[in-house]
Amino acid sequence: MESWAEKYRPNSLSDIIGNTKTITQLRNWASSWGERMTKKGVILSGPPGCGKTSAAIALAKDMGWELIELNASDARSGNVIEGTALRAGLFQTFGANGLSDRNLILLDEADNLYERAQQSKNKTKNYSDRGGKKAISKTLEMTKQPVIITVNDLYNLTKGTGAKIKRLALTLKFQRPSAVSVSMVLNNVCEKENLKIEEETIKAMAEAAKGDLRGAINDLQSISEGNRIIDKEDYEKLDSRDRESEMFDALNIIFNSDNYDEPRKAIFDLHEQPRDVATWISDNIPIVYKHPNDIERAYDRVAYADLLLARVSRTQNYGLWGYASEIMSSGVALSKSHPTSGRRLQFPSWIRKMGASRFQRAYRNSLAKKIGGATHLSIKESKLDQLAVISTVCRSDLSKAAKITGKLELNDNELAILMGIEKKDKRISAIMEESQQFRQKKEVVTLDYRALNIEEKEEEPTKITPKNDSKQKSLFEF
C-alpha cells in the first residue's frame, strides 16, 4: 500500500505549508545559483517531518532540475559520495528528458554519518562512513551543480571534521508547522481520500503531532484502513505521537549502534512492554538489515527473547524481562556486520492490520453474542460451534437468512459477517428488508401480550401464562 506521506508530498514549493521565510530564501538561492557562488550548497536543518526533504524535491521540480539523491547509510562513505555526488556535481547526467542542464544533488539525513572503524575486532568488515564528511566538503568546494543537505541535528553534521561543511554551505532552519497548518493538510487528505472525520478529531491529531506533519499523515492513514468514517474514539485508540516518536528513536539507536550499552539504555528508557517492543523490532529487521546473515542472526536473537517472554507469562518470573530486553536490543544491534539499507522504519504491519480489523472483530463478537443468547452458549462456544453452521444455512437459503436476521435482530454489519460478503452487496439490503416482517412480528406479539395482560387481568389472569410461553418459544425457532 502506498504511503500517503509520499502520495501527497508537495509538487511545488508553493504547496508547502509553513516556513514561508525559509522557503523564500531557498527559492532565491536556487534562482541566483551560479558556479561562482561562494555558497554552492544549502543545509536544511530542522526536526523530523517538518518538510525539509519535500522542499528539496519540490525545488527540483519547480526549477526543472534533475534530482540525484543519496540517502542510504551504505551510500555515505567517502568513496561513494565522491563517486556519485561529486561526479554528478562535475558532469551533466541523463535524466527523464535526456541530457539535463542542471542537477540537484540531495544528501538526505546527512547527520547520520558514523565515522566508524573499517573492520571489527574479528576482522569482519563492518559498515563505515569513514571519509563521508570530508567527501561532502570536497563536493561543496568543487561542484558545478547545486547541493542540498538535510539534517535533523545540525551539530552532529558540523562537529569535528564537518566544521568545514558549515562554512561552505548556506544554513536554513525549518520550524515545526503549526497545528493549524497540519489541520489544513489533514483536511485536504481526507477530502481526496473521501474520508468523513469530525473536525475535533482532526484538531486533536494535529495538536498531538507536535509539528511532525509526516507522522500526522501516517496516523490518519493508519486509523482509516477499513474505515471511511472516523470519530474521536477511533483516534484515541491510536498511540500518542510522543509514544510513537520515542519508539522510533529507540529503534534507530538499536539498528544503528555498534556497541552494547547504547541499545540497552535505549530500550530500558523506553518504558514499553517488552512484547510490544519485540513486535516493532522483528517487523523492522528485514527493512533495515539487508544482508541475509544479519537478518538471520537478528531474528535468532528476537526468537530467543520471545522464549524468555513466554516463560514470564507461564511462571510470572518478571526478572526475565531484563534478559529478554537486552537480547532484543543489544543482541540485535550487534548481530549485523554489513551496511544497513537506510530505509525508514515502519509502523508494525501486524499492529496496523489489527487496528484496521478491530471493527470486523467487534461485529463478529456482537454476532456471536446474539447467537449465543438464542442457543444458550457462551460467545466462545458460539464462535466455535454455531457460527459456521448458521453461516452455511444463511448462505444456502436467503429466506432463512432473512428470518434468522429478524429473529436475532442483526444489523447490516453483523449480517455481512454472517454471510461472508461485503456490506454494500445487494443481497445484504434485500435480506435486511425481508427480515423486517420477523422483527415486526416480535413487536406485535409483545404488544398483544401487554394488551391481553391488561384486559384479562380482571377476568381470567391465569389464561395469560400459557399464551406467553408459546409466543416466547417461537422467537428462537429458526
N, C-alpha and C positions, 0 to 999 in steps of 0.2 A: 504494500500500500504506500502510495506517495505521501511524503511528509508535507503537511500543509505549510510548514515554515518555509519549505523550498518552493512549493506550488505558488505561494503568494508573496514571494520575495519581490521587492520593488524593481521595476524595469527601468526606472529613471530616478535621478537624484531628487526630482520634484515630487516623487511619490513617497519619499522617506519622511516619516513622522518625527518631529522634534529636531534638536541640534541644528537649528536654522543657520546660525552664525558659522558653525564649523563646516557645514555643507557649502556655504557660500565661499569660504576660504579654500576649500578643496576644489571647487569648480574654478575659482580664479587661478589657482596654482596650475591646474590642468590646461586652462585656456592660454596661459602665458608660457607654457613649457617650451624650453629650447635647450639645445645641447650646451650652451654657455651658462646655463643656470648654475648657481652655487648650491642650490638645494634640489638635486635631481630626484630625490625621494621624499616620501611623506610617511611619518609614523602615525598611525591612527590608534590611539590608546583609549581604553575605557573598559567597563565591566562587561561580562558576557551578555549577549542578547540585546545589545543597545544599537546595533546596526552598522558596525564597522565593516564587516565583510560585504554586507549588502550594499553599502555605499561605494566600495571599491568596484564591485561588479556592475552596479548601476552607472558609475562614471565611465567605465569602458564602453558600455552600450551608448551612452549619450555622446561620447567623443568618437565613436566608430573605431575604437582601438581593439586589437586582438588581445584577449586575456590569456596570460600564461601564469598558471597558479601552482605554487608549491605549498602543500600543507601537511604532508605525511612526515612522520618522525624519521622514517628511513630515507627521506629526501632532504635532510638538513645538514649532512656532513659538508666539510669544505669542498671536497671533490665534486659532490653532486650539485651544490649551489653554483660553483664556478662552471660546471659543465652544462647546467640548464639555465639558471637565471642570468649569469654573466654572458653566456653565449647568446641568449635572447636579447640581452641589452646591447650587444655589439653588432648583431646582424639582423637583417629582416627575416621574417618567417612566413610560411604559407599558412593562411587561415581558411575560413569557410568560403571567402570570396577571392581566393588566390593570394598573391603576394601582398602582405599587409604593409601599409605605410608606417604604422606605429604599433608597438607592442606595449601593453601594460603588464609589468611583472608584479605579481601579487605573492608576497611571502606571508601566509596566513598563520596566526598564532606563533609568531616568531619568538615569543618569550619562553616557549617550551623547548629551549635548546639546552641540552645537558652535556657539558664538556666532560664526558666520561672517558675512562681509560679504554684503549683499543682492545685489550684482552683481559679476561677474568683470570683468577688465580689458577684455575685448572687448564689454562692455555686455550680455552674455548673463546672464539671471537664473540665479543659482545657488541651490542649496538652502541654507536658512539656518534656524537655530534661534534667531535673534535674539529676545530677549524671552522665551524659554522659561522661564528660571529665575524671572524676575520674575512671570510669569503663574502659576507654581506657588505662589510666596509669596502672591500675591493670592488664589488659590484656597483656600489653607490659612487665610487670615485671614477670608474671607467665607463659606466653605462651611457649609451646614446639613446636610451629609452626610459620612460618614466617608471618609477618603482614605488609600490605601496607596501608598507609593512604594518600588519595589525598585531596588537598585543593587548593582553588583559592587564599585565603587570609591566609597566614601562621600566622600572628599576631592574627587573630580572633580565631584561634585554641589554640595558646600557651599563650595567655594572661590569667591573673588570675590563676584559678585552673589548666589551661592547660600548665603551665610552665614546669611541670614535664615531660610532653609528649615529649617536645623538647630534654630533657636530655636523655631520654630512646631510642630515635629513630635517625637514620641517616637521615639527611635532604638533598634531592637532588632537585635542581631547574631546571624546564623546561622553556625554552625560546620559544617565538613565532617562528614558522618556517618561513623562508624567502619566499618572493613572488615567487622566482624561484622554491622552493620546493613545494609550493602549486600548482603552474602551472603543475608540473610533475604529481602530484596526480590527478588533474582535467583532464589532458590529458589521463591518464590511465583509469579513469572512463568513459570518452567519448568513448574511444575505445571499452571498454567492453559493453557499452550500445548502440553502433552503432549510436552515435551522430556525426553530422557534424557541426563543430563550428570553427569560424575563430580564428587564433592564437592571434590576437589583443584582441578579446573578452575574451579569456582565461586569457591573461595577465592583462586586466582591472579587472576581477573578483578576481584574485589572489592578486593584489595590494589593492583593496578595502577591502578584507577580513582582512587585517592587522594581519595576523598570526592566525586567527581563521579558522583552516582547516575544522572543522565540519560545521561551518557556510557557508564556501565557497561551500562545497558539497551540503548542503541544498539549497543554492541559485541555483546551477546548476540543481538540481532535480526539483526545482520549475519552472524554465523557460523552462524546456524540456518537461513538461507534455503536450501531444497533439501536440508536435512539435519536429521533428527529425533534422531539420536544423535550427541552431541558429546563428543569426548575432548580431552585436553590438547594434542594435536598440532594440532587444528583452531584452538584459541585461539592457539597460538604462531605460526600463520601470519598472524595479525592484527597490525597495527602496534600498538606500545605506546601507552598513554594519553598519555604525555609527548609523543610524536612527533605524535600527532593534535592535542593541545591547542596545540602550537606552530604547527601548520599553520593551525588556525582563528584563532589570534591574528594570524598574519601576513596571512591573508586579510581579516580585519576592518580591519587597517591599510590594506591595498591598496584595498579598496572604499570606505572611509570617509574617506580622505585627500583633501585638495585641493591638495597640493603634490608636488614631485618627490622630495625627499630621504627622507621617511619610508617610502614603499613600497619604494624602492630599498634602504634599510638593512634593512628587514624581510625581504626575500627573500634578501639576502646573508647575513643572520644565521641563516637557516633551516637551512642545510646539507642541503638536499634536492636530488635530481636535477632539473634544470630541466624535463624532460619530465613528471615526476610533478607538479610544481607547476602546469604548464600544464594538466594534466588537471583539477586541483582548481579552478583559476581559470575555465576555459572552462565547466565544469559548473555553476558558481555564478553566472555572469554573468546568465543570464535569471531567476535567483531574486532577486538583489539589485537589479539595474537593471530598471526597468520602462518607461522611455521607449524606443521603437524606435530613435531616433537614437543614444542612448547605447549600446544593445546592439550596434548595427551597428559603431560606432566601436571598442568594446571587442573584439569578435570580429576586427575587422580587425587590431588590434594583436597579438592572440594568434596569428592566422594567419601574420603576418609573422615572429613569434618562432619559430613552428613550422618555417618555411622555413630559418631560421638553424640550428635544431637538426638538421634533416635534413642540412644541409651539414656540420655537425660529424660526423655519422655517416659521411658519404661521404668527407670529407677528413681526418678526425681532427684538425682545427684547433679545439682546445678553447678558444681565445681568443674564439671567437664566443659562448660560453656567457654571457659578461658582457653582451654586447649584447642577447641574447635575454632574459635575466633582467630587464634594465632596461625593455625594451619591454613585457613581460608584467606588470610590476609598476607602475612609474610611468606607463607608457603607458596601461594600463587605468584607473588611478586618475584620470588627467587627461582621460579620454575622456567623462566624464559632465558634464552641465550641468543636470541635473534631480534632483529628490529621489529617493532610493533607496527601495525597497519596505519596508525594515525587517524583512524576513523572515529567519529564522535560516539560517545556512549549513548545507549538507548534505554528507554523505559522497558522493563522486562515484558516480553510478549505474553507470558503466562498471566501476569497481573493484569495486563491490558485486556486479554481475552476474558478473564474472569469478570472484569469490570463491565465489559461490553455485554456479557451474557447474564448479568445479575438479574435483569428483568425477566428473562426467559426462565431462569431458575425459580424466581419468585412466583411466576404464573404456574409453573409445574407443581410447586409446593401447595399453592392455593387449590389447584385442581385435585391433587392427591388428598387434601384435607376434606374436600366436599365428597369425593368418592368414599373415603374412609368413614365419614359421618353416616353415609347411607348404608354401608356394608359392615359397620361396627368394627373397623380396623384402624390401626394407627396410620399416620402418614407414611412411615417407613414401610409397613406391611402393604399399604395401598399401592405404593410405587412398585414393590417387588411382585405382588400377586395379582392386583386388579387392573392397574393402569393399562398394561399391554393388552389384556383381554378386552376391556371396554373399548380401547382404541381400535382393535381389529373389528369389533362389531360395528362401530360407527363408520369406519371406512368402507365397509361392505354394504351397509344399508343406511342411506341418508335419512330415511323416515325414522328409523330407530335412533339415529344420531340427534334428530330434532326432539324426539321425546325425552331422551336422556338429558339433553341440554336444558330443556324446560324444567324437568323434574329436579335437576340439581342446581338450577338457576346459574348456569355457566355464563360468563361474559365472552366476548369475541376472542379475547386473548387466550383464555383457557380452552376454548373450543379449537383454536388454531393449534395449540399444543396437542390436544387430544387427537385431532385429525392428521397431524403431521404435515400441515400445509401453511402457506403464508396467510397472514391475517387479511390481506387485501384480495384473496382468492374469492371468486364469485360464489363458490359453494358455502363459504362461511356466512355471507349475508343471507343466502337462501335458507340455510339451516336455522339461523337466528330468527328469521321471520316466521318460519313454520313452528318454531318452538314456543312462540307466544301463546298459542292455544293451550299448551300444557301449563304454562305459568299462570294464565288467567283461570284455568280450571282449579288450580290450587287456591287461588284467591277467592273464587266463588264458593268452594267448599268451606273455607274458613268463615265467610260471611253467612252462609246458610246455617252453619253450626251456631253462630252467635245469635242469629235470628230465632232459631229453634230454641236456643237456651233461654231467650227472653220470654218467648211466647209460651213455652211448655213448662216453665218453672212452677207456675201456679197450678197447672192441671196434673201433669204426669212427668215429673222431673227424672224419674228412673228410666224413661224411654230414651233419653239422650245418650247415655253411655255407649250402648252397642253401636249406634249410628256413628258416633265419634270414632270408635275403634276401627270400623270398616273403612271410613274415609282416610284415616291416618295410615293404614296399611297400604292403601292403594298408591300413596305418594311415592313409595320406594319400589314399586313394581316396574321394572324396566321392560 
